[in-house]
């Protein structure tokens, strides 16, 4: 498809389809804009989340 740019999964770095169900939000960028990041639904989320105590 013309104009269809491929995205890469934020978890496994494989190409992923730009679709609503693959869209993930991982906070805000330095400019304050929300980056559009994509991930496979089956990819496990990394465990680098810091637990607040």
Biopython code that builds the backbone (N, CA, C, O; Angstrom):
import numpy as np
from Bio.PDB.StructureBuilder import StructureBuilder

atoms = [
    (1, "UNK", "N", (0.839, -1.197, 0.000)),
    (1, "UNK", "CA", (0.000, 0.000, 0.000)),
    (1, "UNK", "C", (0.872, 1.243, 0.000)),
    (1, "UNK", "O", (1.801, 1.347, 0.800)),
    (2, "UNK", "N", (0.591, 2.161, -0.863)),
    (2, "UNK", "CA", (1.371, 3.411, -0.853)),
    (2, "UNK", "C", (1.061, 4.223, 0.398)),
    (2, "UNK", "O", (-0.091, 4.325, 0.817)),
    (3, "UNK", "N", (2.093, 4.790, 0.979)),
    (3, "UNK", "CA", (1.921, 5.612, 2.167)),
    (3, "UNK", "C", (1.878, 4.801, 3.450)),
    (3, "UNK", "O", (1.752, 5.367, 4.536)),
    (4, "UNK", "N", (1.979, 3.494, 3.339)),
    (4, "UNK", "CA", (1.963, 2.655, 4.527)),
    (4, "UNK", "C", (3.393, 2.441, 5.005)),
    (4, "UNK", "O", (4.150, 1.669, 4.417)),
    (5, "UNK", "N", (3.745, 3.126, 6.065)),
    (5, "UNK", "CA", (5.096, 2.983, 6.603)),
    (5, "UNK", "C", (5.101, 1.841, 7.603)),
    (5, "UNK", "O", (4.162, 1.688, 8.385)),
    (6, "UNK", "N", (6.148, 1.045, 7.579)),
    (6, "UNK", "CA", (6.214, -0.061, 8.525)),
    (6, "UNK", "C", (6.730, 0.454, 9.869)),
    (6, "UNK", "O", (7.581, 1.341, 9.931)),
    (7, "UNK", "N", (6.204, -0.113, 10.912)),
    (7, "UNK", "CA", (6.632, 0.206, 12.267)),
    (7, "UNK", "C", (7.334, -1.025, 12.817)),
    (7, "UNK", "O", (7.204, -2.124, 12.278)),
    (8, "UNK", "N", (8.073, -0.828, 13.889)),
    (8, "UNK", "CA", (8.750, -1.951, 14.521)),
    (8, "UNK", "C", (8.248, -2.099, 15.939)),
    (8, "UNK", "O", (8.051, -1.116, 16.653)),
    (9, "UNK", "N", (8.045, -3.331, 16.332)),
    (9, "UNK", "CA", (7.541, -3.638, 17.663)),
    (9, "UNK", "C", (8.510, -3.096, 18.714)),
    (9, "UNK", "O", (9.720, -3.298, 18.610)),
    (10, "UNK", "N", (7.975, -2.408, 19.724)),
    (10, "UNK", "CA", (8.827, -1.837, 20.767)),
    (10, "UNK", "C", (9.390, -2.906, 21.699)),
    (10, "UNK", "O", (10.298, -2.631, 22.484)),
    (11, "UNK", "N", (8.852, -4.135, 21.615)),
    (11, "UNK", "CA", (9.305, -5.215, 22.484)),
    (11, "UNK", "C", (10.259, -6.186, 21.803)),
    (11, "UNK", "O", (11.205, -6.665, 22.428)),
    (12, "UNK", "N", (10.017, -6.487, 20.500)),
    (12, "UNK", "CA", (10.855, -7.502, 19.848)),
    (12, "UNK", "C", (11.580, -6.979, 18.608)),
    (12, "UNK", "O", (12.376, -7.705, 18.012)),
    (13, "UNK", "N", (11.317, -5.724, 18.208)),
    (13, "UNK", "CA", (11.983, -5.100, 17.060)),
    (13, "UNK", "C", (11.674, -5.749, 15.716)),
    (13, "UNK", "O", (12.380, -5.503, 14.738)),
    (14, "UNK", "N", (10.634, -6.573, 15.652)),
    (14, "UNK", "CA", (10.203, -7.105, 14.358)),
    (14, "UNK", "C", (9.197, -6.137, 13.753)),
    (14, "UNK", "O", (8.553, -5.387, 14.486)),
    (15, "UNK", "N", (9.049, -6.138, 12.436)),
    (15, "UNK", "CA", (8.043, -5.270, 11.815)),
    (15, "UNK", "C", (6.648, -5.601, 12.332)),
    (15, "UNK", "O", (6.299, -6.766, 12.528)),
    (16, "UNK", "N", (5.860, -4.555, 12.549)),
    (16, "UNK", "CA", (4.506, -4.733, 13.074)),
    (16, "UNK", "C", (3.557, -3.841, 12.292)),
    (16, "UNK", "O", (3.941, -2.756, 11.857)),
    (17, "UNK", "N", (2.336, -4.284, 12.111)),
    (17, "UNK", "CA", (1.346, -3.526, 11.360)),
    (17, "UNK", "C", (0.877, -2.319, 12.153)),
    (17, "UNK", "O", (0.675, -2.395, 13.364)),
    (18, "UNK", "N", (0.705, -1.193, 11.445)),
    (18, "UNK", "CA", (0.169, 0.010, 12.088)),
    (18, "UNK", "C", (-1.333, -0.143, 12.199)),
    (18, "UNK", "O", (-2.053, 0.131, 11.239)),
    (19, "UNK", "N", (-1.815, -0.570, 13.336)),
    (19, "UNK", "CA", (-3.248, -0.729, 13.522)),
    (19, "UNK", "C", (-3.615, -0.325, 14.946)),
    (19, "UNK", "O", (-2.759, -0.248, 15.827)),
    (20, "UNK", "N", (-4.894, -0.072, 15.150)),
    (20, "UNK", "CA", (-5.366, 0.406, 16.450)),
    (20, "UNK", "C", (-5.065, -0.602, 17.563)),
    (20, "UNK", "O", (-4.695, -0.215, 18.671)),
    (21, "UNK", "N", (-5.225, -1.896, 17.265)),
    (21, "UNK", "CA", (-4.980, -2.890, 18.306)),
    (21, "UNK", "C", (-3.499, -3.083, 18.618)),
    (21, "UNK", "O", (-3.158, -3.631, 19.666)),
    (22, "UNK", "N", (-2.612, -2.637, 17.720)),
    (22, "UNK", "CA", (-1.171, -2.756, 17.969)),
    (22, "UNK", "C", (-0.582, -1.497, 18.591)),
    (22, "UNK", "O", (0.601, -1.468, 18.931)),
    (23, "UNK", "N", (-1.391, -0.465, 18.742)),
    (23, "UNK", "CA", (-0.901, 0.809, 19.265)),
    (23, "UNK", "C", (-0.719, 0.737, 20.776)),
    (23, "UNK", "O", (-1.614, 0.300, 21.499)),
    (24, "UNK", "N", (0.436, 1.167, 21.239)),
    (24, "UNK", "CA", (0.688, 1.215, 22.682)),
    (24, "UNK", "C", (1.189, 2.608, 23.036)),
    (24, "UNK", "O", (1.841, 3.266, 22.226)),
    (25, "UNK", "N", (0.886, 3.045, 24.230)),
    (25, "UNK", "CA", (1.363, 4.340, 24.691)),
    (25, "UNK", "C", (2.336, 4.118, 25.838)),
    (25, "UNK", "O", (1.989, 3.527, 26.860)),
    (26, "UNK", "N", (3.539, 4.593, 25.655)),
    (26, "UNK", "CA", (4.555, 4.411, 26.693)),
    (26, "UNK", "C", (5.006, 5.772, 27.200)),
    (26, "UNK", "O", (6.173, 6.137, 27.059)),
    (27, "UNK", "N", (4.089, 6.517, 27.785)),
    (27, "UNK", "CA", (4.448, 7.807, 28.354)),
    (27, "UNK", "C", (4.565, 8.907, 27.318)),
    (27, "UNK", "O", (3.990, 8.813, 26.233)),
    (28, "UNK", "N", (5.296, 9.932, 27.648)),
    (28, "UNK", "CA", (5.397, 11.115, 26.814)),
    (28, "UNK", "C", (6.833, 11.315, 26.370)),
    (28, "UNK", "O", (7.773, 10.944, 27.073)),
    (29, "UNK", "N", (6.991, 11.905, 25.197)),
    (29, "UNK", "CA", (8.338, 12.216, 24.726)),
    (29, "UNK", "C", (8.800, 13.523, 25.365)),
    (29, "UNK", "O", (8.026, 14.177, 26.063)),
    (30, "UNK", "N", (10.025, 13.897, 25.138)),
    (30, "UNK", "CA", (10.592, 15.106, 25.731)),
    (30, "UNK", "C", (9.839, 16.360, 25.290)),
    (30, "UNK", "O", (9.782, 17.343, 26.029)),
    (31, "UNK", "N", (9.268, 16.327, 24.098)),
    (31, "UNK", "CA", (8.548, 17.497, 23.595)),
    (31, "UNK", "C", (7.129, 17.583, 24.159)),
    (31, "UNK", "O", (6.426, 18.568, 23.935)),
    (32, "UNK", "N", (6.714, 16.547, 24.890)),
    (32, "UNK", "CA", (5.374, 16.547, 25.459)),
    (32, "UNK", "C", (4.356, 15.854, 24.579)),
    (32, "UNK", "O", (3.209, 15.662, 24.983)),
    (33, "UNK", "N", (4.768, 15.475, 23.372)),
    (33, "UNK", "CA", (3.863, 14.766, 22.475)),
    (33, "UNK", "C", (3.847, 13.283, 22.830)),
    (33, "UNK", "O", (4.841, 12.733, 23.304)),
    (34, "UNK", "N", (2.715, 12.652, 22.595)),
    (34, "UNK", "CA", (2.646, 11.215, 22.834)),
    (34, "UNK", "C", (3.132, 10.495, 21.590)),
    (34, "UNK", "O", (2.535, 10.643, 20.524)),
    (35, "UNK", "N", (4.204, 9.719, 21.702)),
    (35, "UNK", "CA", (4.693, 9.007, 20.526)),
    (35, "UNK", "C", (3.756, 7.868, 20.154)),
    (35, "UNK", "O", (3.147, 7.239, 21.020)),
    (36, "UNK", "N", (3.650, 7.615, 18.873)),
    (36, "UNK", "CA", (2.865, 6.473, 18.425)),
    (36, "UNK", "C", (3.794, 5.276, 18.339)),
    (36, "UNK", "O", (4.652, 5.204, 17.459)),
    (37, "UNK", "N", (3.622, 4.365, 19.232)),
    (37, "UNK", "CA", (4.458, 3.175, 19.276)),
    (37, "UNK", "C", (3.580, 1.960, 19.056)),
    (37, "UNK", "O", (2.419, 1.933, 19.464)),
    (38, "UNK", "N", (4.143, 0.964, 18.412)),
    (38, "UNK", "CA", (3.364, -0.218, 18.065)),
    (38, "UNK", "C", (4.036, -1.467, 18.605)),
    (38, "UNK", "O", (5.261, -1.538, 18.695)),
    (39, "UNK", "N", (3.226, -2.448, 18.963)),
    (39, "UNK", "CA", (3.743, -3.716, 19.480)),
    (39, "UNK", "C", (2.799, -4.832, 19.094)),
    (39, "UNK", "O", (1.601, -4.616, 18.915)),
    (40, "UNK", "N", (3.354, -6.041, 18.967)),
    (40, "UNK", "CA", (2.515, -7.201, 18.704)),
    (40, "UNK", "C", (1.712, -7.515, 19.964)),
    (40, "UNK", "O", (2.262, -7.469, 21.064)),
    (41, "UNK", "N", (0.430, -7.832, 19.829)),
    (41, "UNK", "CA", (-0.374, -8.160, 21.018)),
    (41, "UNK", "C", (0.164, -9.367, 21.781)),
    (41, "UNK", "O", (-0.032, -9.474, 22.992)),
    (42, "UNK", "N", (0.842, -10.276, 21.081)),
    (42, "UNK", "CA", (1.346, -11.480, 21.746)),
    (42, "UNK", "C", (2.708, -11.285, 22.408)),
    (42, "UNK", "O", (3.169, -12.168, 23.132)),
    (43, "UNK", "N", (3.353, -10.153, 22.174)),
    (43, "UNK", "CA", (4.670, -9.916, 22.776)),
    (43, "UNK", "C", (4.532, -9.644, 24.272)),
    (43, "UNK", "O", (3.699, -8.832, 24.675)),
    (44, "UNK", "N", (5.335, -10.310, 25.096)),
    (44, "UNK", "CA", (5.295, -10.025, 26.529)),
    (44, "UNK", "C", (5.908, -8.660, 26.802)),
    (44, "UNK", "O", (6.898, -8.281, 26.176)),
    (45, "UNK", "N", (5.339, -7.948, 27.708)),
    (45, "UNK", "CA", (5.887, -6.635, 28.057)),
    (45, "UNK", "C", (7.156, -6.837, 28.874)),
    (45, "UNK", "O", (7.224, -7.745, 29.703)),
    (46, "UNK", "N", (8.152, -6.002, 28.646)),
    (46, "UNK", "CA", (9.394, -6.131, 29.412)),
    (46, "UNK", "C", (9.145, -5.891, 30.896)),
    (46, "UNK", "O", (8.240, -5.144, 31.269)),
    (47, "UNK", "N", (9.949, -6.524, 31.734)),
    (47, "UNK", "CA", (9.756, -6.397, 33.183)),
    (47, "UNK", "C", (10.580, -5.273, 33.773)),
    (47, "UNK", "O", (10.957, -5.336, 34.944)),
    (48, "UNK", "N", (10.867, -4.254, 32.995)),
    (48, "UNK", "CA", (11.681, -3.150, 33.482)),
    (48, "UNK", "C", (10.859, -2.096, 34.201)),
    (48, "UNK", "O", (11.331, -0.978, 34.409)),
    (49, "UNK", "N", (9.651, -2.432, 34.579)),
    (49, "UNK", "CA", (8.787, -1.482, 35.278)),
    (49, "UNK", "C", (9.230, -1.421, 36.742)),
    (49, "UNK", "O", (9.345, -2.447, 37.412)),
    (50, "UNK", "N", (9.470, -0.230, 37.215)),
    (50, "UNK", "CA", (9.929, -0.067, 38.590)),
    (50, "UNK", "C", (8.718, 0.002, 39.504)),
    (50, "UNK", "O", (7.827, 0.828, 39.307)),
    (51, "UNK", "N", (8.687, -0.858, 40.492)),
    (51, "UNK", "CA", (7.580, -0.863, 41.436)),
    (51, "UNK", "C", (7.767, 0.265, 42.443)),
    (51, "UNK", "O", (8.848, 0.445, 43.004)),
    (52, "UNK", "N", (6.714, 1.008, 42.657)),
    (52, "UNK", "CA", (6.786, 2.085, 43.663)),
    (52, "UNK", "C", (6.386, 1.515, 45.014)),
    (52, "UNK", "O", (5.420, 0.760, 45.124)),
    (53, "UNK", "N", (7.144, 1.888, 46.042)),
    (53, "UNK", "CA", (6.830, 1.373, 47.376)),
    (53, "UNK", "C", (6.432, 2.527, 48.280)),
    (53, "UNK", "O", (6.126, 2.314, 49.454)),
]
sb = StructureBuilder()
sb.init_structure("model")
sb.init_model(0)
sb.init_chain("A")
sb.init_seg("    ")
for serial, (resi, resn, name, xyz) in enumerate(atoms, 1):
    if name == "N":
        sb.init_residue(resn, " ", resi, " ")
    sb.init_atom(name, np.array(xyz, "f"), 0.0, 1.0, " ", f" {name:<3s}", serial, name[0])
structure = sb.get_structure()
